[in-house]
Amino acid sequence: MDSKIGVCVIGAGRAGLLHANNYRRNVPNAKLVAVVDPNEENAKHAVKELEIDKYYLNYQDALHDDEIDAVVIVTPTNYHKEIAVAAANAGKHIFCEKPMAINEDECDYMIEAAQKNNVKLQIGFMRRFDQSFNLAKEAIENGEIGDIVLVKSLTRGPSVPQEWMYDVERSNGPLAEVNSHDIDTLRWLTGGEFKSVYAIANNYRCQDISEKYPDFYDNVVLVSEFDNGKQGVIDGSVSVKYGYDARVEILGTEGVIFVGETYDKQISVCNVETGSKRPLTKTWRSLFKEAYLEEDIDFVNCIIEDSEPSVNGHDGKMAVKVVNAGNKSIKTGDKVILD
């Protein structure tokens, strides 16, 4: 193996380019070798921006490239299992963006393939690498707010979903695409597994696609109970327009912790015409920029040190399990008990 880990990013969209830029310029001991995208225009744009020479139009060709030691999968969710299993069988280490897969069986295939071929499998829950979230976790472990009672986590995005995301059968809906991070946050901060969920959802802002995609929802609320007795609430939205919003409230028996805010910069502008105003956070790419870099560094370090990823296949699978339980609750109107 080269002294640097050769990385290929599969998927040249917004998140793919964020990871690719990290590996190209900011991750020690890593070398961005290539990108993969079935759209040649996207692929050419990516290699130009990244100042590299190599791209592929299908991932199978990339897996035959001996310069590539690891892949970063940033494609629509329904392709994750196929690509991850093929990568593992080709001896490539795997970083897979959330959500890990469509269902638990697909997650199991991915985990088994990684174990069988002795390659790393890390899932992209970057909030575990964010400084503020880690300070909250440390405060919990230090007992600063007593015993945890309730964790409330919200993610609201301003973007209009891509076409494939409207198809809940293909994407698992906003619970997967938006709230996988919140699900993992609740597991991580409570230290428990989801015992039951009850979810309600509706489409308020994307009415123009309601006839073609009647199952799509742009707003969801999920209430949960954990096996250790703790409680959780998740609030998820897309197309909110006002900005990107990711916040957590952790209630304990002796205090509370607040993580995150809606403001992008520590500045307020005041005048007689507009009153007081502060710029809002517009995108997850800026809010969690450092966290994405830290998780990319962690992935490479795991390969070099032959250590277990901080966020592994089991963590990804548990989030997928909750997504499917939540979607079932939305459809049936019932509380769903998890095995």
Buried (B, 14 or more C-beta within 10 A) or exposed (E): EEEBBBBBBBBBBEBBBBBBBBBBEEBEEBBBBBBBBBEEEBBBBBBEBBEBEBBBBEBEEBBEBEEBBBBBBBBBBBBBBBBBBBBBBBEBBBBBBBBBBBBBEBBBBBBEBBEEBEBBBBBBBBBBBBEBBBEBBEBBEEEEBEEBBBBBBBBBBBBBBEEEBBBBEBBBBBBBBBBBBBBBBBBBBBEBEBBBBBBBBEBEBBEEBBEEBEBBBBBBBBBBBBEEEBBBBBBBBBBBEEBBBBBBBBBBEEEEBEBBBBEBEEEEEEEEEEEEEBBBBBBBEEBBBEBBBBBBBBBBBBBBEEEEBBBBBEBBBBBBBBBBBBBEBBEEEEBBEBE
